[in-house]
Amino acid sequence: MRAFIIKSLLYFFSWWPLSWNHRFGTLIGWLYWIIPNKIKHTIRQNIKHCFPQLSSEQQQRLIDQSLIEMGKNVTEMGVFWLWPTEKTLALITKISGKDILDQAIQQNKGVILAAPHFGAWELLGLYCGQHYPLTALYRPPRITALDQLIRSARQRSGAKLVPTDAQGMKQLIRDLKQNGLIGILPDQEPKKGKGIFAPFFNQPAYTMILLSKLAQKNQSPVVFALTERLPKAQGYHLHFIAADPKIYDHEMEISATALNQGVEQCVMRCPAQYQWSYKRFRHQPDPNKKIY
């Protein structure tokens, strides 16, 4: 029943032009602001800890904006998953740093695309899948009836999805060696034993070491990527940004810190479009400290 409702909503949101789609998203954001919920609490705690220099009024404004952007992210799924590929990609009106990505590919060592949970990351996958040999990790949704829809949507422009298991890791390494492009979410908290604590907005965050190890194994360049949602439904702006060289350091603390600083650089382009609803600080060095 839940899958039917979600699919129905996705098809509903896909019927409308982007301007109306974003209006519905704004409405959802305001509902999240009005109705008590755990997501708003998580966003408030994240912003409180990451932007302590802001006044309470400034923090509240960022929380409000974040809820609206989150609502747009929900309604956009109908567009990104169900519109024809060419029509969807036509929403990209500007690309910055493409030369950085192309130069990285020319090194013939594969490229690691670090794409944080920012803006319209689904659109980024569609674009890269069409223009580059992209392989990305994929974790099936909890609602299994949505799995086929999501897989088809994400792979329809040419991207290849691999599972988040040992077999998937082997495939990522093979594709890097064949000068492929692999996509990783660098701000996703890893499983216990698969990461280390490193500062993220001056807060200790349990950070993956997978990306660092892959970069070091084949000397593959790392490029950060994000899709900024432009105001008034004017489309989307893709950004490709070279990683700090420290990300290749064999000291994992240095590499993980550089990784998080790269994510911060992406976030600061438009802080409201980052997915602050994610419990990035769920685990702490002090197990007695509970942020959420």
N, C-alpha and C positions, 0 to 999 in steps of 0.2 A: 504493500500500500504506500509506504514512504517513497519507494522508487517511482511509482506511478505519479505521485504528487510532484516530486522533484522534476521528473521529465516533462510533465505538463507545464510547470512554471518555466522551465528552460525554453520550451517551444513558444510559450506566450511572450517571453522577453525577446525571442528571436524575430518576432513579427514586426517589431518597431524599429524605426531609424535610431541611430545612436543617441540623438538628442533626447528622444522620449525614453529610451532605455536608461539613460543617466538620470532622468527625472524620477523614474521608478526606483532607481538605486538610492537617490537622495531621500526619497520617502522612507525606504527601508532603514537608512541611517538614522533618520529622525525617530523612527519607532524604537530603534535600539537605544536612543538617548532617553526617550520618555519611559519606556518599560524597564523595570529593574531586571538586570540579567548579569550573568557571570562574565560575559565578554567585555562589557563596559568596565567592570572592576579590573580585569586583566589589563586592558588598555590604560586605565588610570594609573595602575601600579607601575607599568613599564615606563610611561612618560614621566612619572614622578621620579623614578630612579635614574632615567637617562638624561633628563633635562632639569636637574635641580636648580640651575641658574635662572630658569623662567619663573615669573611670578605665578601665583595661583590662578590669576585671570588668564595669563598666557597659556598655562598648562591646560586649563579648561577649554580654551579656544582650540588648542591642538587636538584635544580629545574629541571635541565636536566635529572637527574637520576629518579626523581619522575615521569616525563612525560613518560619515557620509561617503568617504572614499571606499570604505569596506562594503557599504551597500552597493555602490557602483560595481565593485569587483564581483559581487554576487550576480547582478543582473547581466553583466557582460558575458558570463559563461554561456548564455543563450546565443550571443553573437559569435563568440570565438569557437564554440563547438558545433554550431548548426548552420551558420552562414556558409555559402560557397567559399572555397579557399581564396580565390582571387578577390572576391568582394571584401573579405575580411582583411586581407593584406593591404588592400587599397586604403585602409584606415591609417596606415603608417604614412605620415606626412613629412617626417624629417628623420634623418639618421646622422648621428655624430660618432666619429671615431671608427668608421668602417675600415679606414686604412690601417688602424691598429690591429684589427682582427685579421685583415688580409696579410699584413706583414708577418704576423705570428704564424699563420698557416704556411707561409713561404719558407719557414725554417725547417719544414718537413719532419717535425717531431711530434705532430699532433698538437691540439690546443684544448686546454681545459677552460670551459666557459663557466664562470662562477656567477650564477644568477640568483640574487637574493629574492625573498618574498616582497617584491616591490612593484607597485603599479600593476600593469597588465602583463604579468610574466607568461601567461598562456600565449599571448600574441608573439612574444619573443621566440617561443619554441616553434611556432608556425613559420615565422620568417626564416629562422636558421635552418629548419628542416628543408625548406625549399631551395636555399642557396648553398648549403654546405652538407657534408655527410655527417649528420648529427645523431649521436646516440645519447640517450638520457636514462637515468635510473627511474624506475616506476614502481610505486607501491600501490597495489590494488585497493580500491575504496572499501570501507567497512560494509557498505551496501553493495553486495556483489552484483545485483541486477543492473548497476550503473557501470560496471567494469567495461563491457563491450562498447558502450557509447563513448566513454572517456578515451579508451584505447584508439578507437577509430578516429575520433576528433583530433587527437594529438599526433597521430601518425599519418594523417591524410596528405600532408604536404611533403612527406618524405622522411621524417624523423623515424628513428628506431628506438623502441623502448625495451629495456632489459630489467629483470627483477633485482631487487635490493638484497641479493644473496651472493654466495661465493661464485656461482656461475655467472651472475651479472658482473661481478668485479673482474673476472677473467675476460669477459667480453669487452669491458671498458679498456683494459690494458691492451688487448689485441687491436682495438680500433685506434688507440693512440699510436701504436707502433705502425699502423697503416696510414698515418697522417690524418686521422679523423678528428672530428670535433665532438667532445663529450660534455654534456651539461650536468652540473651538480648544484644543488641548493646549499650554499656555504653557511647559511645561518640556521640550518636545521640541527637540533640537538642530537648528537649521536647516542648509540646505545652505551651502556655502562662498559667501561674498559676500552672504548673506541675513541676516546677524546681526552683532552686536558682542559684545565681552566685557563682562560686568557681574558684580558679585559675587553669589554664591549661597552662603549660609552662609560668607561671607568668603573664598570661593574663586572665582577667575575662571572663569566659565562662558560658553561661546559661546551667546548668547541671541537669540531671534528679534526682529525689528523689525516683522514683519507685523502683529501685534496692535496695536502702537502706531500704525502708519500707518493702519490701518482705523479706530481710535478717533478719530484726528485728522481723517480725511477727512470724516466725517459727524457729528463730535462725538457719537459713540455712547457711551453709558455702558458701563463694564466691570464685570462682577460675577463674582467668583470663586465656584466651586461645587465641592462635594465630597460624597461619600457615605461616611460613617463606618460601619464594620462594628461592631455592638454585640457585647459579650461573650456567651458562652453561647447563641449563635444566637438572640438575642432580636430580630433584625431589623436595620434600618439607619436611620441618622439623616442626613437631607439638610441641608446647610448652604449658605446663600447669603450672601456677604460682599461689601460694597462695596469697590471698589478705592481705593487711595490716589490722591488727585487728581494727584499727581506723574506718574502713568502717562500723563496727557494732555499732558505737557510736550513741546515741540517739539525739545528737546535729547534725542537718542536715548539718550545715556548715562544721563540722569536717568530717562527713561521706562522703559528696560530694567531699571534698578536697582529701580525701584518695582514692576515686574512680578515680578522674582525675590523681592522682599520679600513680595509677596502670596502667592507659592507657599510661601515659608517659613512664613507665618502659617497656611496650610492644613496643612502638614506637622506643625507643632508641636501640633496638636490631638491627634495620635496618631502619633508618629514611626515606629512599627513598621509602620504601614499604608501608608507611602509606598513606591513602587517603587524601592528602592535598587539593584535589579539592573540598572538602566539606567545606561549609561556616560555620565553627565551631563558629566563633565570629560574626555571623550575628546580634545578639542582644547584646547590651551593657548597663551597668548601666546608662550611660549617653546617652540618645536617640539621642543626636546630634552628637555623635561620629560614623563615618561611616568608617569601615575598608575596605570595598569592593567598 
